[in-house]
């Protein structure tokens, strides 16, 4: 993926807005942190990833998933965008979106998805 792909996927979620964090593009959902790009290693920050899941991801795909000392105590993992599959990125964001989006927005999105099936 590229930074443009990250932007397109992040902004496809209802309520998503782009901003800046540490001088890099970041994304919020109704003012709550969603994800951001890291210039230092061309990675994205993925939240709501348990420590156990993070360890499994880093072991299974060390070329994609990693961590820095700053994030070690947070339920998060970093993913190098050049190696990250777009579908996986969308799934990580969907999990985060469902946690921070207004419940009304989640219900509406689920209803729309059900109607399309």
N, CA, C and O atoms as a MOPAC input file, in Angstrom:
PM7 MOZYME 1SCF
protein

 N      0.84100 1    -1.17800 1     0.00000 1
 C      0.00000 1     0.00000 1     0.00000 1
 C      0.88500 1     1.24100 1     0.00000 1
 O      2.08700 1     1.17300 1     0.25800 1
 N      0.26700 1     2.35500 1    -0.29100 1
 C      0.93800 1     3.65100 1    -0.29500 1
 C      0.23700 1     4.57000 1     0.71300 1
 O     -0.84700 1     4.24200 1     1.19400 1
 N      0.84600 1     5.71400 1     1.03500 1
 C      0.14500 1     6.66600 1     1.89300 1
 C     -1.21300 1     7.08200 1     1.32300 1
 O     -2.15800 1     7.30600 1     2.08100 1
 N     -1.31700 1     7.18600 1     0.01100 1
 C     -2.60400 1     7.53300 1    -0.60200 1
 C     -3.64400 1     6.43600 1    -0.37100 1
 O     -4.82100 1     6.72500 1    -0.15200 1
 N     -3.20200 1     5.17000 1    -0.42100 1
 C     -4.11600 1     4.05400 1    -0.14100 1
 C     -4.59600 1     4.11400 1     1.30500 1
 O     -5.77700 1     3.91300 1     1.58600 1
 N     -3.66500 1     4.39400 1     2.22200 1
 C     -4.02000 1     4.52100 1     3.63600 1
 C     -5.07600 1     5.60600 1     3.80700 1
 O     -6.08500 1     5.39600 1     4.48000 1
 N     -4.84900 1     6.74600 1     3.20800 1
 C     -5.77500 1     7.87500 1     3.29000 1
 C     -7.14800 1     7.48600 1     2.74600 1
 O     -8.16700 1     7.74100 1     3.38800 1
 N     -7.17500 1     6.87600 1     1.58100 1
 C     -8.44800 1     6.50600 1     0.95100 1
 C     -9.24100 1     5.53700 1     1.82600 1
 O    -10.44800 1     5.70400 1     2.00200 1
 N     -8.57400 1     4.53400 1     2.36800 1
 C     -9.26200 1     3.54900 1     3.20100 1
 C     -9.73100 1     4.19400 1     4.50000 1
 O    -10.87900 1     4.00700 1     4.90200 1
 N     -8.86000 1     4.94800 1     5.16100 1
 C     -9.23900 1     5.57400 1     6.43600 1
 C    -10.42400 1     6.51600 1     6.26000 1
 O    -11.33800 1     6.52800 1     7.08500 1
 N    -10.41200 1     7.30600 1     5.18900 1
 C    -11.48700 1     8.27600 1     4.97800 1
 C    -12.78100 1     7.64400 1     4.47100 1
 O    -13.80800 1     8.31800 1     4.38300 1
 N    -12.73800 1     6.35000 1     4.13700 1
 C    -13.95400 1     5.67700 1     3.67500 1
 C    -14.89400 1     5.33300 1     4.83300 1
 O    -16.04500 1     4.96400 1     4.60100 1
 N    -14.42200 1     5.44700 1     6.06300 1
 C    -15.26300 1     5.13700 1     7.21800 1
 C    -16.13500 1     6.33800 1     7.57300 1
 O    -15.66100 1     7.47400 1     7.54700 1
 N    -17.40500 1     6.10100 1     7.90300 1
 C    -18.29800 1     7.20500 1     8.26200 1
 C    -17.74400 1     8.02300 1     9.43600 1
 O    -17.31800 1     7.47300 1    10.45200 1
 N    -17.76300 1     9.33100 1     9.26900 1
 C    -17.29300 1    10.22800 1    10.32100 1
 C    -15.80100 1    10.46600 1    10.33000 1
 O    -15.29900 1    11.19700 1    11.18300 1
 N    -15.07500 1     9.86000 1     9.39400 1
 C    -13.61800 1    10.01500 1     9.36300 1
 C    -13.23100 1    11.40400 1     8.89500 1
 O    -13.84300 1    11.97300 1     7.99000 1
 N    -12.19800 1    11.93500 1     9.53300 1
 C    -11.65900 1    13.23700 1     9.14600 1
 C    -10.14300 1    13.18200 1     9.23800 1
 O     -9.58000 1    12.50400 1    10.09700 1
 N     -9.49800 1    13.90400 1     8.34300 1
 C     -8.04100 1    13.91800 1     8.30800 1
 C     -7.50100 1    15.10500 1     9.08200 1
 O     -8.07700 1    16.19300 1     9.06800 1
 N     -6.39900 1    14.87900 1     9.74800 1
 C     -5.71100 1    15.93200 1    10.48300 1
 C     -4.21900 1    15.69700 1    10.40000 1
 O     -3.71600 1    15.11000 1     9.44200 1
 N     -3.52800 1    16.16100 1    11.41100 1
 C     -2.08100 1    16.01100 1    11.44400 1
 C     -1.64600 1    15.62800 1    12.85800 1
 O     -2.18000 1    16.13900 1    13.84200 1
 N     -0.68300 1    14.73600 1    12.94300 1
 C     -0.11800 1    14.31000 1    14.21700 1
 C      1.37400 1    14.10500 1    13.99700 1
 O      1.78100 1    13.34200 1    13.12000 1
 N      2.18200 1    14.78300 1    14.79000 1
 C      3.63600 1    14.71900 1    14.63200 1
 C      4.04700 1    15.09500 1    13.20400 1
 O      5.03000 1    14.57500 1    12.67700 1
 N      3.29500 1    15.99100 1    12.59300 1
 C      3.61000 1    16.45700 1    11.24900 1
 C      3.23900 1    15.49100 1    10.13800 1
 O      3.59600 1    15.71300 1     8.98000 1
 N      2.53100 1    14.42800 1    10.47300 1
 C      2.14000 1    13.41300 1     9.49700 1
 C      0.61700 1    13.30200 1     9.46500 1
 O     -0.05700 1    13.69500 1    10.41700 1
 N      0.07400 1    12.76600 1     8.36500 1
 C     -1.37500 1    12.59900 1     8.29800 1
 C     -1.88300 1    11.69400 1     9.41400 1
 O     -1.30400 1    10.64700 1     9.70300 1
 N     -2.96600 1    12.11800 1    10.02700 1
 C     -3.63300 1    11.30000 1    11.02900 1
 C     -5.12200 1    11.35300 1    10.73900 1
 O     -5.60100 1    12.21800 1    10.00600 1
 N     -5.83500 1    10.42000 1    11.32300 1
 C     -7.25700 1    10.31700 1    11.04300 1
 C     -8.00300 1    10.12200 1    12.34800 1
 O     -7.55400 1     9.40300 1    13.24100 1
 N     -9.14900 1    10.77200 1    12.44100 1
 C    -10.00100 1    10.69300 1    13.61700 1
 C    -11.41700 1    10.34300 1    13.18600 1
 O    -11.81800 1    10.55000 1    12.04100 1
 N    -12.14900 1     9.81200 1    14.13700 1
 C    -13.57300 1     9.55300 1    13.95800 1
 C    -14.28800 1    10.40700 1    14.99300 1
 O    -14.19900 1    10.14600 1    16.19300 1
 N    -14.99100 1    11.42100 1    14.52800 1
 C    -15.69500 1    12.33300 1    15.44000 1
 C    -14.76900 1    12.79600 1    16.56600 1
 O    -15.15300 1    12.80700 1    17.73500 1
 N    -13.55200 1    13.17600 1    16.19800 1
 C    -12.59600 1    13.72700 1    17.15300 1
 C    -11.79800 1    12.71000 1    17.94600 1
 O    -10.94800 1    13.09300 1    18.74900 1
 N    -12.04800 1    11.42300 1    17.74300 1
 C    -11.31500 1    10.38400 1    18.47100 1
 C    -10.26200 1     9.75500 1    17.55800 1
 O    -10.51900 1     9.49500 1    16.38200 1
 N     -9.07100 1     9.51300 1    18.11700 1
 C     -7.96400 1     8.97100 1    17.32600 1
 C     -8.35300 1     7.65800 1    16.65900 1
 O     -8.90500 1     6.75800 1    17.29200 1
 N     -8.04900 1     7.56900 1    15.36000 1
 C     -8.38100 1     6.40200 1    14.54500 1
 C     -7.09800 1     5.69800 1    14.11700 1
 O     -6.90400 1     4.52200 1    14.42600 1
 N     -6.22300 1     6.40500 1    13.40800 1
 C     -4.92500 1     5.87800 1    12.98500 1
 C     -4.07800 1     7.04400 1    12.50400 1
 O     -4.58200 1     8.14600 1    12.28800 1
 N     -2.78900 1     6.79000 1    12.34000 1
 C     -1.91200 1     7.81200 1    11.78900 1
 C     -0.74100 1     7.16400 1    11.08400 1
 O     -0.37300 1     6.02300 1    11.36300 1
 N     -0.16400 1     7.92100 1    10.16100 1
 C      1.04700 1     7.49500 1     9.47100 1
 C      2.26400 1     7.91900 1    10.28700 1
 O      2.25100 1     8.96100 1    10.94300 1
 N      3.30100 1     7.11200 1    10.24000 1
 C      4.57700 1     7.41800 1    10.89300 1
 C      5.63200 1     7.57900 1     9.80600 1
 O      5.87800 1     6.64600 1     9.04200 1
 N      6.25100 1     8.73600 1     9.72800 1
 C      7.28000 1     8.99100 1     8.72400 1
 C      8.54900 1     8.20700 1     9.01900 1
 O      9.27500 1     7.82200 1     8.10200 1
 N      8.81700 1     7.97000 1    10.30600 1
 C     10.05700 1     7.32500 1    10.70600 1
 C     10.26400 1     5.96500 1    10.04500 1
 O     11.39000 1     5.60300 1     9.70100 1
 N      9.18700 1     5.21800 1     9.86800 1
 C      9.32500 1     3.86700 1     9.32000 1
 C      8.20700 1     3.52000 1     8.32900 1
 O      7.97200 1     2.34800 1     8.03400 1
 N      7.52900 1     4.54100 1     7.82300 1
 C      6.43400 1     4.33800 1     6.85300 1
 C      5.45500 1     3.27300 1     7.33600 1
 O      5.12100 1     2.32800 1     6.62100 1
 N      5.00900 1     3.46200 1     8.57300 1
 C      4.06000 1     2.54300 1     9.19000 1
 C      2.78700 1     3.28300 1     9.56700 1
 O      2.73700 1     4.51300 1     9.58200 1
 N      1.75600 1     2.49500 1     9.87300 1
 C      0.53900 1     3.04100 1    10.44400 1
 C      0.40900 1     2.50200 1    11.86300 1
 O      0.86900 1     1.40500 1    12.17800 1
 N     -0.22600 1     3.30000 1    12.70000 1
 C     -0.50100 1     2.89800 1    14.07600 1
 C     -1.87500 1     2.23600 1    14.08800 1
 O     -2.86800 1     2.83600 1    13.67700 1
 N     -1.91900 1     0.99800 1    14.56000 1
 C     -3.17800 1     0.25700 1    14.65800 1
 C     -3.49500 1     0.05700 1    16.12800 1
 O     -2.71200 1    -0.54600 1    16.86200 1
 N     -4.63300 1     0.55800 1    16.55300 1
 C     -5.02800 1     0.46700 1    17.95500 1
 C     -6.01900 1    -0.67100 1    18.19000 1
 O     -6.54000 1    -1.28300 1    17.25800 1
 N     -6.25400 1    -0.92500 1    19.47500 1
 C     -7.16200 1    -1.99000 1    19.90900 1
 C     -6.66500 1    -3.36100 1    19.47300 1
 O     -7.43600 1    -4.22300 1    19.05300 1
 N     -5.35600 1    -3.53200 1    19.58500 1
 C     -4.70300 1    -4.80300 1    19.31400 1
 C     -4.11300 1    -5.26800 1    20.64100 1
 O     -3.22000 1    -4.61900 1    21.18600 1
 N     -4.60200 1    -6.37800 1    21.15800 1
 C     -4.12200 1    -6.85200 1    22.46000 1
 C     -2.63700 1    -7.19600 1    22.39100 1
 O     -2.08200 1    -7.40000 1    21.31100 1
 N     -2.01600 1    -7.25400 1    23.53700 1
 C     -0.59300 1    -7.59900 1    23.58700 1
 C     -0.35900 1    -9.00500 1    23.02000 1
 O      0.63400 1    -9.23800 1    22.33000 1
 N     -1.26400 1    -9.93400 1    23.30600 1
 C     -1.12300 1   -11.29300 1    22.77600 1
 C     -1.26200 1   -11.31200 1    21.25200 1
 O     -0.48100 1   -11.96100 1    20.55800 1
 N     -2.25800 1   -10.59900 1    20.74500 1
 C     -2.44100 1   -10.54500 1    19.29200 1
 C     -1.23600 1    -9.87600 1    18.63600 1
 O     -0.76600 1   -10.32600 1    17.59100 1
 N     -0.73900 1    -8.81200 1    19.24200 1
 C      0.43100 1    -8.10500 1    18.71000 1
 C      1.63200 1    -9.04500 1    18.60800 1
 O      2.31800 1    -9.07300 1    17.58600 1
 N      1.88200 1    -9.80700 1    19.66300 1
 C      3.01500 1   -10.74100 1    19.64700 1
 C      2.85500 1   -11.77200 1    18.53700 1
 O      3.81600 1   -12.09600 1    17.84000 1
 N      1.64000 1   -12.28400 1    18.37600 1
 C      1.37300 1   -13.25300 1    17.32300 1
 C      1.60400 1   -12.64000 1    15.94100 1
 O      2.21300 1   -13.26700 1    15.07500 1
 N      1.11800 1   -11.41600 1    15.74000 1
 C      1.29100 1   -10.75300 1    14.44600 1
 C      2.76700 1   -10.51600 1    14.13600 1
 O      3.21900 1   -10.75800 1    13.01700 1
 N      3.51600 1   -10.04300 1    15.13300 1
 C      4.94100 1    -9.75800 1    14.91400 1
 C      5.72800 1   -11.03200 1    14.64500 1
 O      6.69200 1   -11.01900 1    13.88000 1
 N      5.32100 1   -12.12700 1    15.26800 1
 C      6.00100 1   -13.40100 1    15.03500 1
 C      5.65600 1   -13.96600 1    13.65600 1
 O      6.52400 1   -14.48200 1    12.95100 1
 N      4.38700 1   -13.86400 1    13.28300 1
 C      3.93000 1   -14.42200 1    12.00600 1
 C      4.38700 1   -13.60000 1    10.81100 1
 O      4.73400 1   -14.15800 1     9.77000 1
 N      4.38800 1   -12.24800 1    10.95500 1
 C      4.73400 1   -11.36700 1     9.83600 1
 C      5.66700 1   -10.24200 1    10.30100 1
 O      5.26600 1    -9.07800 1    10.33200 1
 N      6.90800 1   -10.58500 1    10.66300 1
 C      7.82400 1    -9.55400 1    11.16900 1
 C      8.17900 1    -8.48300 1    10.13400 1
 O      8.59900 1    -7.38600 1    10.50000 1
 N      8.01400 1    -8.79000 1     8.86100 1
 C      8.28500 1    -7.79900 1     7.82300 1
 C      7.19300 1    -6.72900 1     7.77100 1
 O      7.39900 1    -5.65100 1     7.21300 1
 N      6.03900 1    -7.03000 1     8.35100 1
 C      4.91400 1    -6.09200 1     8.35700 1
 C      4.70800 1    -5.47000 1     9.73000 1
 O      4.65800 1    -4.24700 1     9.85700 1
 N      4.58900 1    -6.29500 1    10.74700 1
 C      4.20300 1    -5.81300 1    12.07200 1
 C      5.40700 1    -5.65800 1    12.98900 1
 O      6.29700 1    -6.50700 1    13.02400 1
 N      5.41500 1    -4.55200 1    13.73000 1
 C      6.51500 1    -4.27200 1    14.65600 1
 C      6.02000 1    -3.32100 1    15.73100 1
 O      4.85800 1    -2.91400 1    15.73400 1
 N      6.91400 1    -2.97600 1    16.63900 1
 C      6.57700 1    -2.08600 1    17.75000 1
 C      7.82400 1    -1.27400 1    18.09700 1
 O      8.94800 1    -1.69300 1    17.81900 1
 N      7.61500 1    -0.13200 1    18.69700 1
 C      8.72400 1     0.66300 1    19.22100 1
 C      8.50900 1     0.79500 1    20.72900 1
 O      7.40900 1     0.54000 1    21.21900 1
 N      9.53100 1     1.18500 1    21.45800 1
 C      9.37200 1     1.32200 1    22.91300 1
 C      8.19900 1     2.24200 1    23.31200 1
 O      7.55700 1     2.01200 1    24.33700 1
 N      7.92800 1     3.26000 1    22.52100 1
 C      6.82700 1     4.18300 1    22.83600 1
 C      5.48200 1     3.45800 1    22.93800 1
 O      4.65400 1     3.82000 1    23.77400 1
 N      5.25700 1     2.45600 1    22.11300 1
 C      3.95600 1     1.77700 1    22.03800 1
 C      3.88700 1     0.49600 1    22.86600 1
 O      2.83600 1    -0.14400 1    22.90600 1
 N      4.96900 1     0.10800 1    23.52200 1
 C      5.01100 1    -1.20300 1    24.16700 1
 C      3.94800 1    -1.41300 1    25.23900 1
 O      3.52100 1    -2.54600 1    25.46100 1
 N      3.51100 1    -0.34600 1    25.91000 1
 C      2.50500 1    -0.48700 1    26.96500 1
 C      1.07700 1    -0.22700 1    26.49100 1
 O      0.14200 1    -0.27000 1    27.29100 1
 N      0.90700 1     0.03700 1    25.22900 1
 C     -0.41600 1     0.33900 1    24.67700 1
 C     -0.93900 1    -0.86100 1    23.87700 1
 O     -0.14700 1    -1.61200 1    23.30900 1
 N     -2.25700 1    -1.04700 1    23.82600 1
 C     -2.82400 1    -2.12100 1    23.00000 1
 C     -2.79100 1    -1.70000 1    21.53400 1
 O     -3.80500 1    -1.30500 1    20.95900 1
 N     -1.60600 1    -1.79500 1    20.94500 1
 C     -1.41300 1    -1.33400 1    19.57700 1
 C     -0.28000 1    -2.10700 1    18.91800 1
 O      0.49900 1    -2.80000 1    19.57300 1
 N     -0.21700 1    -1.96200 1    17.60800 1
 C      0.88200 1    -2.50900 1    16.82500 1
 C      1.12100 1    -1.55100 1    15.66700 1
 O      0.21600 1    -0.83500 1    15.24000 1
 N      2.33700 1    -1.54600 1    15.17200 1
 C      2.68500 1    -0.74700 1    13.99800 1
 C      2.75600 1    -1.68300 1    12.80100 1
 O      3.18900 1    -2.82900 1    12.92400 1
 N      2.32900 1    -1.19000 1    11.64000 1
 C      2.35900 1    -2.00600 1    10.42500 1
 C      2.99100 1    -1.21100 1     9.29200 1
 O      2.54700 1    -0.10800 1     8.97100 1
 N      4.02900 1    -1.77900 1     8.68900 1
 C      4.69100 1    -1.14000 1     7.54200 1
 C      3.73300 1    -1.18100 1     6.35000 1
 O      3.30000 1    -2.25000 1     5.91900 1
 N      3.41100 1     0.01000 1     5.82600 1
 C      2.35300 1     0.06300 1     4.80700 1
 C      2.74600 1    -0.63000 1     3.51400 1
 O      1.87300 1    -1.13100 1     2.80500 1
 N      4.02600 1    -0.67500 1     3.18500 1
 C      4.41100 1    -1.33100 1     1.93000 1
 C      4.13800 1    -2.82900 1     1.96300 1
 O      3.99700 1    -3.45500 1     0.91200 1
 N      4.06200 1    -3.41100 1     3.15800 1
 C      3.81500 1    -4.85000 1     3.29200 1
 C      2.39800 1    -5.17800 1     3.77200 1
 O      1.99200 1    -6.34000 1     3.75400 1
 N      1.66100 1    -4.17900 1     4.19100 1
 C      0.34000 1    -4.39900 1     4.76700 1
 C     -0.70400 1    -4.59500 1     3.67100 1
 O     -0.80400 1    -3.79400 1     2.74100 1
 N     -1.46700 1    -5.65900 1     3.79400 1
 C     -2.54400 1    -5.94500 1     2.84200 1
 C     -3.69900 1    -4.97900 1     3.10600 1
 O     -4.07900 1    -4.76000 1     4.25600 1
 N     -4.24400 1    -4.41300 1     2.05800 1
 C     -5.32900 1    -3.43400 1     2.19000 1
 C     -6.52800 1    -4.01400 1     2.93200 1
 O     -7.13700 1    -3.31800 1     3.74500 1
 N     -6.87900 1    -5.26300 1     2.67500 1
 C     -8.00500 1    -5.88600 1     3.36500 1
 C     -7.75000 1    -6.02800 1     4.85900 1
 O     -8.65600 1    -5.82400 1     5.66800 1
 N     -6.52800 1    -6.37500 1     5.22600 1
 C     -6.17600 1    -6.46800 1     6.64600 1
 C     -6.25500 1    -5.10100 1     7.30500 1
 O     -6.77400 1    -4.97000 1     8.41400 1
 N     -5.74300 1    -4.08700 1     6.62700 1
 C     -5.79600 1    -2.72800 1     7.15600 1
 C     -7.24100 1    -2.31700 1     7.39900 1
 O     -7.56600 1    -1.77100 1     8.45300 1
 N     -8.10000 1    -2.57600 1     6.43700 1
 C     -9.52200 1    -2.23500 1     6.57400 1
 C    -10.13700 1    -2.96800 1     7.76200 1
 O    -10.94100 1    -2.39000 1     8.49300 1
 N     -9.77100 1    -4.23500 1     7.96500 1
 C    -10.31100 1    -5.00500 1     9.09100 1
 C     -9.85700 1    -4.42600 1    10.43500 1
 O    -10.66000 1    -4.32300 1    11.36200 1
 N     -8.58600 1    -4.04900 1    10.55000 1
 C     -8.10400 1    -3.42600 1    11.78000 1
 C     -8.85900 1    -2.12300 1    12.04000 1
 O     -9.26700 1    -1.84500 1    13.16800 1
 N     -9.03900 1    -1.32400 1    10.98000 1
 C     -9.74200 1    -0.05700 1    11.14800 1
 C    -11.21800 1    -0.26800 1    11.48000 1
 O    -11.79500 1     0.49000 1    12.25900 1
 N    -11.82100 1    -1.28100 1    10.89900 1
 C    -13.22400 1    -1.55300 1    11.19300 1
 C    -13.40300 1    -1.86300 1    12.67400 1
 O    -14.34800 1    -1.38500 1    13.30100 1
 N    -12.52100 1    -2.64000 1    13.21900 1
 C    -12.59200 1    -2.96900 1    14.65000 1
 C    -12.47200 1    -1.69700 1    15.48700 1
 O    -13.24300 1    -1.50100 1    16.42700 1
 N    -11.51500 1    -0.83400 1    15.15600 1
 C    -11.32900 1     0.42200 1    15.87700 1
 C    -12.55000 1     1.33100 1    15.69100 1
 O    -13.04500 1     1.92400 1    16.65000 1
 N    -13.02800 1     1.43100 1    14.44700 1
 C    -14.16700 1     2.29400 1    14.14300 1
 C    -15.38300 1     1.89100 1    14.98600 1
 O    -16.06400 1     2.75100 1    15.54500 1
 N    -15.65000 1     0.59700 1    15.07400 1
 C    -16.79500 1     0.11100 1    15.83900 1
 C    -16.68800 1     0.45600 1    17.31200 1
 O    -17.70500 1     0.59800 1    17.99000 1
 N    -15.47900 1     0.59100 1    17.80900 1
 C    -15.28000 1     0.92400 1    19.21900 1
 C    -15.48900 1     2.41200 1    19.49000 1
 O    -16.00500 1     2.77900 1    20.54600 1
 N    -15.09100 1     3.28000 1    18.54200 1
 C    -15.10800 1     4.71800 1    18.82000 1
 C    -16.20900 1     5.50000 1    18.11200 1
 O    -16.50700 1     6.63000 1    18.49800 1
 N    -16.81000 1     4.92100 1    17.09700 1
 C    -17.87600 1     5.63100 1    16.36100 1
 C    -19.14200 1     5.68600 1    17.20900 1
 O    -19.35900 1     4.82500 1    18.06200 1
 N    -19.97500 1     6.69300 1    16.97800 1
 C    -21.27300 1     6.72900 1    17.66200 1
 C    -22.06100 1     5.45700 1    17.34600 1
 O    -22.06300 1     4.98400 1    16.20900 1
 N    -22.72300 1     4.91500 1    18.35100 1
 C    -23.47100 1     3.66000 1    18.17500 1
 C    -24.50000 1     3.77000 1    17.04900 1
 O    -24.76000 1     2.80100 1    16.33600 1
 N    -25.07400 1     4.95000 1    16.90000 1
 C    -26.04800 1     5.18000 1    15.82700 1
 C    -25.39800 1     4.97800 1    14.44800 1
 O    -26.01800 1     4.41400 1    13.54600 1
 N    -24.16100 1     5.43500 1    14.29000 1
 C    -23.43900 1     5.28200 1    13.02000 1
 C    -23.11700 1     3.81600 1    12.74900 1
 O    -23.20300 1     3.36300 1    11.60700 1
 N    -22.74800 1     3.07500 1    13.78900 1
 C    -22.45000 1     1.64800 1    13.62700 1
 C    -23.70500 1     0.89900 1    13.20500 1
 O    -23.66200 1     0.06600 1    12.30000 1
 N    -24.82600 1     1.19700 1    13.86600 1
 C    -26.09200 1     0.53900 1    13.50200 1
 C    -26.49000 1     0.86200 1    12.05600 1
 O    -26.94000 1    -0.01600 1    11.32100 1
 N    -26.32400 1     2.10300 1    11.66400 1
 C    -26.65900 1     2.50100 1    10.29500 1
 C    -25.77700 1     1.77900 1     9.28100 1
 O    -26.26900 1     1.30700 1     8.25600 1
 N    -24.49000 1     1.69200 1     9.55900 1
 C    -23.57200 1     1.01700 1     8.64300 1
 C    -23.91100 1    -0.47100 1     8.53900 1
 O    -23.87700 1    -1.04500 1     7.45100 1
 N    -24.23600 1    -1.09000 1     9.67200 1
 C    -24.60300 1    -2.50900 1     9.66000 1
 C    -25.90400 1    -2.73500 1     8.89000 1
 O    -26.02900 1    -3.71100 1     8.15000 1
 N    -26.86100 1    -1.83900 1     9.06200 1
 C    -28.13000 1    -1.95800 1     8.34400 1
 C    -27.91500 1    -1.82000 1     6.84100 1
 O    -28.50900 1    -2.55400 1     6.05100 1
 N    -27.06300 1    -0.87900 1     6.45300 1
 C    -26.76600 1    -0.68700 1     5.03400 1
 C    -26.08200 1    -1.91900 1     4.44600 1
 O    -26.40400 1    -2.34800 1     3.33800 1
 N    -25.14600 1    -2.47600 1     5.19100 1
 C    -24.43200 1    -3.68100 1     4.73000 1
 C    -25.39200 1    -4.84500 1     4.57400 1
 O    -25.31600 1    -5.58500 1     3.59300 1
 N    -26.30600 1    -5.01700 1     5.54300 1
 C    -27.29000 1    -6.09500 1     5.48500 1
 C    -28.21100 1    -5.92900 1     4.28200 1
 O    -28.56100 1    -6.90700 1     3.62300 1
 N    -28.59900 1    -4.69400 1     4.00000 1
 C    -29.48900 1    -4.42200 1     2.86800 1
 C    -28.83000 1    -4.75200 1     1.53300 1
 O    -29.51000 1    -5.11100 1     0.57100 1
 N    -27.49300 1    -4.62800 1     1.47600 1
 C    -26.76500 1    -4.90000 1     0.22900 1
 C    -26.52800 1    -6.39500 1     0.01300 1
 O    -26.22800 1    -6.82200 1    -1.10200 1
 N    -26.66000 1    -7.17900 1     1.06400 1
 C    -26.37700 1    -8.62300 1     0.95400 1
 C    -27.50600 1    -9.40300 1     0.36500 1
 O    -27.40400 1   -10.62100 1     0.21600 1

